[in-house]
């Protein structure tokens, strides 16, 4: 049902869409490096990608080979962006585009489906800053927000009767989206099929015929299936697909969809979104669109069926949650029975919700930016090409507020082309793998994570084990970033050259022996206290 023609209200104007899109980038203006957990690690890989041909020592440490995989979004975009703006600013500009594109995509979809942007759609905009975004799944996020805008284009071309044109342009577009990240391509397919199913049924076809016709209409999106088979077949691909139907985790991802810094605010924000979704079922003055309602239901089914780990990549199901909720929210619209005052109140509350979340995220990112700047001063003392091993403190059971320091060591690789032991090394998952044999078990992620004690069901090592056992002949510098307390004897043979609080940069004195510590001593309480 499309709203009757009338003068657009303030939240339905182009000016509002532009303003909301620009507001979405505010939290990212201050940080020099967007404080997203995995992003520094990706930036380190981008530096190797851009510089390995000119620096032979990088070839000794890393193997980088271009191949056609469904995870190349920013890896490709950074090539021209780095030439124009430099690597760090280029990455920042791309990352800033992600929340902006999510806002524009949601509002565009809402307009195509409802005829006008409903007041309730504003409650979906805060999901532009969700837990998967904070985690730094940037290729995934970029592909998903592009998929939202492409879905809006899919709907628009169908509304205009340009179905043949749509088929022609979506063949190459779907391939490009798959190259950005497979998840975005898959999500576009789900959204397009559900919308086409409703369109065919509304055109007078019975459901079974509508299913067939919808499937045929989505054939232009199918070519990347061949690319997927090529990518994921062969001995070069590693990683398991496991942890199915983990209901506790799936419920947890829903609760943590806004997880950032302030737990009470983040959980209250989830409650606001859920309240809107429930109200649409019970309140006679608002309703769900059949089109987007079915899309949200399909995404919910995908979420239920997705395992937590796909091809060795964790948090596969968690990443879908904010997009599933956002589509469900923009599926809601007020009925004509709702008064003008009622729609104004809904729009004002939705805008207020959006602005509160933007303000909170801006403050949070400001604090993270200060932490990054303080810790990265250590790099002023690291020479270009240094053999650096880093250890970042972590808790076995993390607080709601994550440190976002886990992959900060990669900035040493990005800025100083120093070795970073935090790079992911899984064949077929990304273009870079580590090959620094002397580093042994301290060559790649998660060797950079250290804890006070051995954590259950984790690969992380205690700080005492890492300091005592890392191969000192393989490294010249040791960078500890907010580590747990450790016995000073474990720093034997290490010369302190920079310190800020508990964070410290050591130079390895290869003329001095390291600490002689038995496994029994490493487990003793003396090594758990400083």
C-alpha positions in Angstrom: 0.0 0.0 0.0 1.4 3.4 -1.0 0.6 6.5 0.9 -1.8 8.9 -1.0 0.0 11.8 -2.7 0.6 14.8 -0.5 3.3 17.2 0.2 6.3 15.4 1.6 7.0 15.8 5.3 10.4 16.8 6.6 11.7 13.2 7.0 10.5 12.4 3.4 12.5 15.1 1.6 15.7 14.8 -0.3 17.3 17.3 2.0 16.6 15.0 5.0 18.1 12.0 3.2 21.2 14.0 2.4 21.5 15.4 6.0 21.0 11.9 7.6 23.6 10.4 5.3 26.1 13.1 6.3 25.3 12.8 10.0 26.2 9.1 9.7 29.8 9.9 9.1 30.3 12.3 12.1 31.7 9.6 14.5 34.5 8.9 12.0 35.7 12.4 11.5 37.9 12.6 14.5 39.9 9.3 14.6 42.9 9.2 12.3 42.5 5.4 12.2 38.8 4.3 12.6 38.8 2.3 15.9 37.5 -0.9 14.5 38.9 -4.1 16.0 40.2 -5.8 12.8 40.8 -2.8 10.7 44.5 -2.2 11.6 45.2 -5.8 10.7 43.7 -5.2 7.2 45.7 -2.0 6.9 48.9 -3.9 7.5 47.9 -6.3 4.7 47.2 -3.3 2.4 50.7 -2.0 3.1 52.3 -5.3 2.1 50.1 -5.4 -1.0 51.3 -1.9 -2.0 54.9 -2.2 -1.0 56.1 -5.8 -1.3 57.5 -5.3 -4.8 59.8 -2.5 -3.6 61.0 -4.0 -0.2 62.6 -7.5 -0.4 62.4 -8.0 3.3 58.6 -8.1 3.2 58.9 -11.1 0.8 60.9 -12.9 3.4 58.1 -12.5 5.9 54.9 -12.6 3.9 53.6 -14.4 0.8 51.2 -12.2 -1.1 49.5 -13.5 -4.3 46.6 -12.0 -6.1 43.7 -14.4 -6.8 40.0 -14.1 -7.5 38.3 -14.5 -4.1 35.0 -13.2 -2.8 36.6 -10.9 -0.2 38.5 -8.1 -2.1 36.4 -5.0 -1.6 38.8 -2.5 0.0 41.8 -4.5 -1.1 41.0 -3.4 -4.7 39.7 0.1 -3.8 42.8 1.0 -1.8 45.0 0.8 -4.9 43.6 4.1 -6.5 42.7 5.6 -3.1 46.2 5.2 -1.7 47.7 6.9 -4.8 45.3 9.8 -4.3 45.2 10.2 -0.6 47.7 7.9 1.0 46.9 4.6 2.6 45.6 5.7 6.0 43.3 8.5 4.6 42.2 6.3 1.7 41.1 3.6 4.2 39.4 6.2 6.4 37.4 7.6 3.5 36.2 4.2 2.4 35.2 3.3 5.9 33.4 6.6 6.3 31.3 5.7 3.2 30.0 2.5 4.9 27.6 4.0 7.4 26.6 6.7 4.9 25.7 4.1 2.3 23.7 2.1 4.9 21.6 5.1 5.7 21.0 6.0 2.1 20.3 2.4 1.2 17.7 1.9 4.0 15.9 5.2 3.2 15.9 4.5 -0.6 14.5 1.0 -0.1 11.8 2.4 2.2 10.8 5.0 -0.3 10.6 2.4 -3.2 8.5 0.0 -1.2 6.2 2.5 0.6 6.1 5.3 -1.9 7.3 7.8 0.8 9.7 7.3 3.6 7.6 6.2 6.6 8.3 7.9 10.0 9.2 4.5 11.5 12.1 4.0 9.1 14.2 6.5 11.1 14.4 3.9 13.9 16.6 1.7 11.6 19.3 4.4 11.0 21.3 3.8 14.2 22.1 0.3 13.0 24.6 1.9 10.7 27.0 1.6 13.7 26.5 -2.0 14.8 28.7 -4.6 16.5 29.9 -6.2 13.3 31.0 -2.7 12.1 32.8 -2.1 15.3 34.5 -5.5 14.9 36.0 -4.2 11.7 34.6 -6.6 9.1 35.1 -3.9 6.5 34.9 -5.9 3.2 31.7 -7.6 4.5 30.2 -4.3 5.7 31.0 -2.5 2.4 29.5 -5.3 0.4 26.3 -5.3 2.6 25.7 -1.6 2.3 26.3 -1.7 -1.4 23.8 -4.6 -1.6 21.2 -2.4 0.2 21.5 0.3 -2.4 21.5 -2.2 -5.3 18.3 -3.8 -3.8 16.7 -0.3 -3.9 17.8 0.0 -7.6 16.3 -3.5 -8.2 13.0 -2.4 -6.8 13.0 0.9 -8.7 13.7 -0.7 -12.1 10.9 -3.2 -11.4 8.5 -0.3 -10.5 9.4 1.5 -13.7 8.9 -1.7 -15.7 12.5 -1.8 -16.8 12.9 -5.5 -16.1 15.1 -6.3 -19.1 17.4 -3.4 -18.4 17.6 -4.7 -14.8 18.6 -8.1 -16.0 21.3 -6.7 -18.2 23.0 -4.5 -15.6 22.7 -6.9 -12.7 24.8 -9.6 -14.4 28.1 -7.6 -14.1 27.0 -5.8 -10.9 26.4 -9.0 -9.1 29.8 -10.3 -10.0 31.4 -7.1 -8.7 29.5 -7.3 -5.5 30.6 -10.9 -5.0 34.2 -9.8 -5.5 33.7 -7.2 -2.8 32.4 -9.9 -0.4 30.3 -13.0 -1.0 27.9 -12.2 1.9 26.7 -9.0 0.2 26.0 -10.9 -3.0 24.1 -13.6 -1.1 22.1 -11.1 0.8 21.1 -9.2 -2.4 19.9 -12.5 -3.8 17.7 -13.2 -0.8 16.3 -9.7 -0.9 15.7 -9.7 -4.6 14.0 -13.1 -4.6 11.7 -12.2 -1.8 10.7 -8.9 -3.4 10.2 -10.6 -6.8 8.1 -13.3 -5.2 5.7 -10.7 -3.8 5.7 -8.8 -7.1 4.8 -11.9 -9.2 2.1 -12.9 -6.8 0.6 -9.4 -6.8 0.6 -9.6 -10.6 -1.9 -12.4 -10.3 0.2 -15.6 -10.4 -0.4 -18.4 -7.9 2.3 -18.9 -5.3 3.9 -21.9 -7.1 4.1 -20.0 -10.4 5.3 -16.9 -8.5 8.1 -19.0 -7.0 9.3 -20.2 -10.5 9.0 -16.7 -12.0 10.8 -15.1 -9.1 13.6 -17.6 -9.5 13.9 -17.0 -13.2 14.0 -13.2 -12.6 16.9 -13.7 -10.2 19.0 -15.7 -12.8 21.0 -12.5 -13.7 22.3 -12.6 -10.1 23.5 -16.3 -10.4 26.8 -16.0 -12.3 28.9 -15.6 -9.1 27.9 -19.1 -8.1 30.5 -20.4 -10.6 33.0 -18.0 -9.1 32.1 -19.4 -5.6 32.7 -23.0 -6.7 36.0 -22.1 -8.3 37.1 -20.2 -5.1 36.1 -22.8 -2.6 37.3 -25.9 -4.4 40.8 -27.3 -4.3 43.5 -28.0 -1.7 44.5 -24.3 -1.3 41.4 -23.5 0.7 41.4 -24.0 4.4 39.0 -23.6 7.3 36.1 -25.5 8.7 32.3 -24.7 8.7 31.0 -25.6 12.1 29.1 -24.6 15.2 25.5 -24.9 13.9 22.4 -23.8 15.8 24.3 -22.2 18.7 21.1 -20.7 20.1 22.9 -19.1 23.1 25.3 -17.3 20.7 22.5 -16.3 18.3 20.4 -14.7 21.1 23.6 -13.0 22.4 24.3 -11.5 19.0 20.8 -9.9 19.0 21.4 -8.4 22.5 24.8 -7.1 21.4 23.8 -5.6 18.1 24.7 -2.1 19.3 27.6 -3.2 21.5 30.2 -0.4 21.8 31.1 1.2 25.1 28.1 1.9 27.4 26.3 -1.4 28.1 23.1 0.1 29.6 22.7 2.5 26.6 23.5 -0.2 24.1 21.0 -2.7 25.5 18.4 0.0 25.9 18.9 0.8 22.2 18.2 -2.9 21.3 15.0 -2.7 23.4 13.9 0.4 21.4 14.3 -1.5 18.1 12.5 -4.6 19.4 9.7 -2.5 20.8 9.1 -0.9 17.4 9.0 -4.4 15.8 6.6 -5.8 18.4 4.4 -2.7 18.2 4.0 -3.1 14.5 2.3 -6.5 15.2 0.0 -5.3 18.0 -0.8 -1.6 17.1 -3.6 -1.2 14.6 -2.3 2.1 13.5 1.0 0.7 12.0 1.7 -2.4 9.9 4.3 -4.4 8.1 4.8 -4.2 4.3 4.3 -7.7 2.8 7.3 -7.0 0.5 9.9 -6.1 3.1 8.2 -8.3 5.8 8.9 -11.3 3.7 12.5 -10.1 3.1 13.0 -9.8 6.8 11.5 -13.3 7.3 13.9 -14.7 4.7 16.9 -13.0 6.4 15.7 -14.4 9.8 15.7 -17.9 8.3 19.2 -17.4 6.9 20.3 -16.3 10.3 18.9 -19.4 12.0 20.5 -21.7 9.5 23.9 -20.0 9.3 26.6 -21.6 11.5 28.9 -19.4 13.6 32.0 -20.4 11.6 32.0 -20.6 7.8 35.2 -21.7 6.0 37.2 -20.9 9.2 35.7 -17.4 9.4 34.1 -16.8 12.7 31.0 -14.7 13.6 29.3 -15.5 10.2 25.8 -15.4 11.6 26.5 -12.5 13.9 27.3 -10.2 11.0 23.8 -10.5 9.5 21.9 -9.4 12.6 21.9 -5.5 12.1 20.8 -5.9 8.5 18.1 -8.3 9.4 16.7 -6.0 12.0 17.1 -2.9 9.8 15.1 -4.5 7.0 12.4 -5.5 9.5 12.2 -1.9 10.8 11.9 -0.3 7.4 9.2 -2.8 6.6 6.9 -1.0 9.0 4.7 1.9 8.0 1.9 3.9 9.7 -1.6 3.3 8.4 -3.6 6.1 7.0 -5.6 6.0 10.2 -2.7 7.4 12.2 -3.0 11.1 12.7 -0.5 13.6 11.3 0.5 14.4 14.9 1.1 10.7 15.5 3.4 10.4 12.5 5.3 13.5 13.5 5.8 12.1 17.0 7.1 8.8 15.5 9.5 10.6 13.2 10.8 12.9 15.9 11.4 9.9 18.2 13.1 8.1 15.5 15.4 11.0 14.6 16.1 11.5 18.4 17.1 7.9 18.6 19.4 8.2 15.7 21.1 11.4 17.0 21.6 10.0 20.5 23.3 6.9 19.0 25.5 9.1 16.8 26.4 11.3 19.7 27.3 8.3 21.9 29.4 6.7 19.1 31.2 10.0 18.4 32.2 10.2 22.0 33.2 6.6 22.1 35.4 6.9 19.0 37.0 10.1 20.4 38.1 8.1 23.5 39.4 5.2 21.3 41.3 7.7 19.1 43.1 9.1 22.1 44.1 5.6 23.2 45.4 4.7 19.7 47.4 7.9 19.5 49.0 7.3 22.9 49.9 3.7 22.2 51.2 4.4 18.7 53.9 6.8 20.0 55.9 3.7 20.5 56.4 3.5 16.8 58.6 6.7 16.9 61.3 4.3 18.3 60.8 1.5 15.8 63.1 1.6 12.7 61.7 0.8 9.2 61.9 -2.9 8.5 62.3 -3.9 12.2 61.6 -7.5 13.2 58.9 -6.7 15.8 56.9 -9.1 17.9 53.9 -7.7 19.7 51.8 -8.8 22.6 48.5 -7.2 23.4 46.8 -7.8 26.8 43.3 -9.4 26.8 41.0 -10.9 29.4 39.6 -14.4 29.2 36.1 -13.0 29.4 36.0 -9.6 27.9 34.2 -6.6 29.2 31.3 -5.0 27.3 33.8 -2.3 26.2 36.5 -3.9 24.1 40.0 -2.4 24.0 40.1 -2.5 20.2 43.8 -2.9 20.5 44.1 -6.5 19.3 45.4 -5.7 15.9 47.0 -2.4 16.6 50.5 -4.0 16.1 49.7 -4.1 12.4 50.1 -0.3 12.3 53.8 -0.9 12.8 53.6 -2.9 9.6 51.6 -0.2 7.9 53.7 2.8 9.0 57.1 1.3 9.6 57.0 -1.8 7.5 58.0 -3.7 10.6 57.1 -7.4 11.1 53.7 -7.8 12.6 52.7 -11.2 14.2 49.0 -10.3 14.1 48.3 -11.0 10.5 45.7 -13.7 9.6 47.3 -16.6 7.7 44.6 -18.9 6.2 45.0 -20.0 2.7 42.1 -19.0 0.4 40.6 -16.6 2.9 42.7 -13.6 2.0 45.6 -12.8 -0.2 48.4 -12.7 2.4 49.9 -15.6 4.3 52.9 -15.5 6.6 56.1 -17.4 5.8 58.6 -16.2 8.4 59.8 -19.6 9.6 62.1 -18.2 12.3 59.1 -16.8 14.1 57.8 -20.4 14.6 54.6 -20.3 16.6 54.8 -16.5 17.0 54.4 -15.8 13.3 50.7 -14.8 12.9 47.3 -14.2 14.6 46.5 -15.0 17.4 50.0 -15.1 18.8 49.7 -11.4 19.5 47.0 -11.9 22.2 48.2 -12.6 25.7 46.3 -13.1 29.0 47.1 -13.3 32.7 46.4 -17.1 32.7 45.6 -19.8 30.2 42.0 -19.1 29.0 39.7 -22.1 28.5 39.0 -23.0 24.9 41.3 -20.3 23.6 44.5 -20.3 21.6 45.8 -17.3 23.4 48.9 -17.7 25.5 49.6 -16.4 29.0 51.9 -13.4 29.0 54.5 -15.4 31.0 54.6 -18.1 28.3 54.9 -15.6 25.5 57.7 -13.6 27.1 59.6 -16.7 28.1 59.2 -18.7 24.9 59.1 -16.4 21.9 62.2 -17.0 19.6 64.5 -14.1 20.5 66.8 -14.7 17.5 63.8 -14.0 15.2 63.0 -10.6 16.6 64.8 -7.3 17.5 62.0 -5.5 19.3 59.1 -6.5 21.6 56.1 -4.3 21.9 53.8 -4.9 24.9 50.4 -3.1 24.6 48.5 -2.9 27.9 49.7 -6.4 28.9 48.6 -8.2 32.0 51.0 -8.1 35.0 54.1 -10.2 34.6 57.2 -11.0 36.5 60.1 -8.6 35.7 62.5 -11.5 35.4 60.7 -12.4 32.1 62.2 -9.2 30.6 65.7 -10.4 31.1 67.7 -9.6 28.0 65.2 -6.9 26.9 66.2 -3.2 27.0 63.4 -0.8 27.7 63.3 2.1 25.2 59.8 3.5 25.6 57.0 3.2 28.1 53.6 4.7 28.7 51.9 3.2 31.7 52.0 -0.6 31.4 52.7 -0.4 27.6 56.3 -0.7 26.8 58.7 -1.2 23.9 61.8 -3.3 24.4 64.8 -3.9 22.2 66.1 -7.4 22.3 69.8 -7.6 23.5 71.0 -10.6 21.5 74.2 -10.6 23.6 72.3 -11.5 26.7 70.5 -14.8 27.3 66.8 -14.8 27.8 65.1 -16.0 31.0 65.6 -19.6 31.9 62.2 -20.7 33.1 60.7 -24.1 33.4 57.1 -24.9 32.5 56.4 -25.5 36.2 57.7 -22.0 37.1 55.5 -20.5 34.4 52.4 -21.9 36.0 53.4 -20.7 39.4 51.5 -17.8 41.0 54.7 -15.7 41.1 54.5 -15.3 37.4 50.9 -14.1 37.6 51.6 -11.1 39.7 53.8 -8.1 39.1 
